[in-house]
Amino acid sequence: MSGSAPALVPPSVGQLRFDVARTLWLWGMLLPGAVVGIASATPATVGVSLALAFVTLCLGHSVGLHRGVIHRTYEAGPIVRGGLAYLFVLSGLGGPLSWARLHAVRDYWQNRADCPPYFAYRHSMRRDFFWNLHMRFEPSDDRALARLPPDVPRDPWLRFLERTWPLHVLALGLVITATAGPEAVAVCVCARTAAGILGHWAVGYVAHRWGERRFEIPGAAEAGTNVWILGVLSFGEGFHNNHHAFPNSARMGLRWHELDAGWIALRILRTLGLVRSLREARAG
């Protein structure tokens, strides 16, 4: 696989390396979640798992990290922003700064005509499963990082979470073990985390390969697509062509039928006085 990496990513752009820790984390969650979690699931543990999925993936990932930290589509105080970042960590997807850096690199190249094949999704889903979930991209320079707000890499709370994120997920597992037993951990932590990782990967792949493309972006190699069912299930993230066209919009589902739970959550947070100055693109 390493021999094919230069064709996917030229050396001047970066390189792909097999990531042992990332691979162990995925399969260390997936196997007990599938083997133990599915067999031992109860209505109560499934309900808790779904609630945790909402607060960590919708509020933590989509609202907190993606729309908040990376794109700054709204304003929030440090306590709210930090709390949402912590919810992202509890999703088990990874460290917030690693995700922000990779997002910046991907955006940088996808908005160029000379986008490497690795970021342009011109390969099969099977190959993407291995490349995106088992390998690590290392950029050759810091050009793309200029897309991030300058305070993000220096933020002490985000740097702390970046160093310690697995410990917070494991701590949540210990709390659930103490209150509901190890089988509940297999459902509420292992299965939920694995489903979140696989779901995020699948939405990202499909929403670049198939679906509606309403907006073309001049000079960009990749503009994403809108896939209605994935947009609904992923709290708005599956309306990816909308996001590519309006990356600074807190609203991803632009039409009335594009149900964007992240946008609904942000409006509720605004009503509660926790966020303000939401940027909103509207359907043309």
C-alpha positions in Angstrom: 0.0 0.0 0.0 2.8 2.4 0.8 4.1 2.0 -2.8 0.9 3.4 -4.2 0.9 6.4 -1.8 2.9 8.8 -4.1 0.3 8.5 -6.8 -2.4 9.4 -4.3 -0.5 12.2 -2.6 2.6 13.7 -4.3 5.6 14.0 -2.0 5.4 17.8 -2.4 1.9 17.7 -0.7 2.6 15.1 2.0 2.5 11.4 2.7 0.3 8.6 4.1 1.5 6.4 6.9 -0.1 3.5 8.5 -1.5 4.6 11.9 -1.3 1.8 14.5 -3.0 3.8 17.3 -5.9 4.8 15.1 -6.4 1.3 13.8 -6.3 -0.2 17.3 -8.8 2.4 18.5 -11.3 1.7 15.7 -11.1 -2.1 16.0 -10.9 -2.0 19.8 -14.3 -0.3 19.8 -15.8 -2.1 16.9 -15.2 -5.7 17.9 -16.6 -5.5 21.5 -19.4 -3.2 20.3 -20.4 -5.8 17.7 -19.8 -9.0 19.6 -21.0 -8.0 23.1 -22.9 -4.8 22.5 -25.4 -6.1 20.0 -26.1 -9.2 21.9 -26.6 -7.5 25.2 -28.4 -4.3 24.0 -31.6 -3.3 25.9 -34.0 -0.5 25.3 -32.4 1.4 28.1 -28.8 1.1 26.9 -29.8 1.8 23.3 -31.6 4.9 24.5 -28.6 6.1 26.4 -26.4 5.4 23.5 -28.6 7.3 21.1 -28.7 10.3 23.5 -24.9 10.2 23.8 -24.6 10.1 20.0 -26.7 13.2 19.7 -24.9 15.3 22.3 -21.4 14.2 21.1 -21.9 14.0 17.3 -24.5 16.7 16.8 -23.5 19.2 19.5 -19.9 18.1 19.9 -18.8 17.4 16.3 -21.1 19.2 13.9 -22.1 22.2 16.0 -19.0 22.5 18.3 -16.0 21.5 16.3 -17.0 21.8 12.6 -19.3 24.8 12.6 -17.8 26.5 15.7 -14.1 25.9 16.1 -13.1 25.3 12.4 -15.5 27.6 10.5 -16.5 30.1 13.2 -20.0 30.3 11.8 -21.3 31.7 15.1 -19.9 33.4 18.2 -19.8 31.9 21.7 -18.1 32.5 24.9 -15.1 30.4 26.0 -17.1 28.2 28.4 -19.7 27.3 25.8 -17.1 26.7 23.1 -14.9 24.7 25.4 -17.9 22.6 26.6 -18.9 21.8 23.0 -15.3 20.8 22.2 -15.4 18.5 25.2 -18.5 16.8 23.9 -16.7 16.3 20.6 -13.9 14.4 22.5 -16.5 12.2 24.2 -17.6 11.1 20.7 -14.4 9.1 20.5 -13.6 10.4 17.0 -10.2 11.7 18.0 -8.4 14.9 19.1 -9.9 18.3 18.2 -6.7 19.8 16.8 -5.9 16.7 14.7 -9.4 16.9 13.2 -9.1 20.7 12.6 -5.7 20.4 10.9 -6.8 17.6 8.6 -10.0 19.5 7.7 -7.9 22.5 6.8 -5.7 20.4 4.6 -8.6 18.7 2.9 -10.4 22.0 2.3 -7.2 23.6 0.9 -6.6 21.0 -1.7 -10.3 20.3 -2.6 -10.6 24.0 -3.5 -7.7 23.8 -6.0 -7.7 22.3 -9.5 -4.5 20.3 -8.7 -6.2 18.4 -5.9 -4.4 15.1 -5.2 -6.5 12.0 -5.9 -6.6 11.1 -2.2 -8.6 14.2 -1.4 -10.7 14.1 -4.5 -12.5 10.8 -3.8 -11.7 9.2 -7.1 -11.1 5.8 -5.6 -13.4 3.0 -4.4 -15.1 2.9 -1.1 -13.2 -0.2 -0.1 -9.9 1.6 -0.6 -11.1 4.7 1.1 -12.1 2.6 4.1 -8.5 1.5 4.6 -6.9 4.9 3.7 -9.1 7.1 5.8 -9.6 4.9 8.8 -6.2 3.2 9.1 -3.7 5.7 7.8 -2.5 9.1 8.8 -1.9 12.0 6.4 1.2 14.1 7.1 1.4 17.4 5.1 4.7 18.5 3.8 4.2 22.1 4.8 1.8 24.3 6.8 0.2 26.2 3.8 -3.2 24.7 4.4 -3.2 25.5 8.1 -3.7 29.2 7.3 -7.4 28.3 6.7 -7.8 27.8 10.4 -8.6 30.7 12.8 -5.1 31.6 14.1 -6.1 31.1 17.8 -7.2 27.5 17.3 -3.7 25.8 17.3 -2.7 27.9 20.4 -5.9 27.3 22.4 -4.8 25.8 25.7 -8.0 23.9 26.2 -8.0 22.4 22.8 -4.3 21.5 23.2 -5.1 19.7 26.5 -8.0 17.8 24.9 -5.7 16.8 22.0 -3.2 15.2 24.3 -5.7 13.5 26.6 -8.8 12.7 24.5 -8.8 8.9 24.8 -8.6 9.2 28.6 -11.9 11.1 28.7 -13.6 8.4 26.6 -12.2 5.7 28.9 -13.3 7.7 31.9 -16.9 7.8 30.6 -16.6 4.0 30.2 -15.6 3.6 33.8 -18.6 5.7 34.9 -21.0 3.6 32.9 -19.3 0.4 34.2 -19.8 1.5 37.7 -23.5 2.5 37.2 -24.8 0.0 34.6 -22.2 -2.7 34.2 -19.7 -3.7 31.4 -22.4 -4.8 29.0 -23.7 -1.2 29.0 -20.2 0.0 28.1 -20.2 -2.3 25.1 -23.3 -0.5 23.8 -23.0 3.1 25.1 -19.2 3.5 24.5 -17.8 0.8 22.2 -20.7 0.4 19.7 -21.5 4.1 19.7 -17.9 5.1 19.1 -17.4 2.6 16.3 -20.7 3.6 14.7 -19.7 7.3 14.9 -16.3 6.7 13.3 -17.8 4.5 10.5 -20.7 6.8 10.0 -18.6 9.9 9.7 -16.4 8.1 7.2 -19.3 6.8 5.2 -21.1 10.2 5.0 -17.9 11.9 4.0 -17.3 9.4 1.2 -20.8 9.2 -0.2 -21.4 12.9 0.0 -18.4 13.4 -2.4 -19.3 10.7 -4.8 -23.1 10.5 -5.3 -26.0 12.8 -4.9 -27.2 16.2 -5.9 -24.8 19.0 -6.8 -26.6 22.3 -6.9 -23.6 24.5 -6.7 -20.4 24.5 -8.7 -17.3 26.1 -7.2 -15.1 27.7 -9.8 -11.5 26.4 -9.8 -12.3 23.7 -7.2 -11.7 20.0 -7.9 -14.3 18.9 -5.4 -17.6 20.4 -4.5 -19.3 17.7 -2.6 -22.9 16.5 -3.0 -26.2 16.7 -1.1 -27.6 13.3 0.0 -30.9 13.9 1.7 -31.1 10.8 3.9 -27.5 11.2 5.0 -28.0 14.9 5.7 -30.9 14.1 8.0 -29.1 11.3 9.8 -25.8 13.2 10.2 -27.3 16.4 11.7 -26.9 18.3 8.4 -23.4 17.2 7.5 -24.6 15.2 4.5 -25.8 18.4 2.7 -22.2 18.6 1.8 -22.5 20.5 -1.5 -24.3 23.3 0.4 -21.4 23.3 2.9 -18.7 23.4 0.2 -20.5 26.3 -1.5 -21.1 28.2 1.8 -18.5 27.0 4.3 -19.1 30.0 6.6 -22.8 29.3 7.0 -24.0 27.8 10.3 -26.9 26.4 8.3 -26.1 23.4 6.1 -29.7 22.4 5.1 -30.7 25.3 2.9 -34.1 24.2 1.6 -37.2 23.5 3.7 -36.9 19.8 3.3 -33.2 19.6 4.1 -33.6 18.8 7.8 -30.5 20.1 9.6 -30.5 19.1 13.2 -27.3 21.0 13.9 -28.9 24.2 12.7 -32.0 23.6 14.8 -29.7 23.0 17.8 -27.8 26.2 17.2 -31.1 28.2 17.0 -32.1 26.7 20.4 -28.7 27.6 21.8 -29.2 31.1 20.5 -32.6 31.4 22.2 -31.0 30.3 25.4 -28.3 33.0 25.0 -25.5 30.5 24.7 -24.4 31.5 21.1 -24.9 34.5 19.0 -24.3 36.0 15.5 -25.2 32.9 13.5 -24.2 33.2 9.9 -26.8 31.9 7.6 -26.8 31.2 3.9 -30.2 30.8 2.2 -31.4 28.7 -0.7 -31.2 30.6 -4.0 
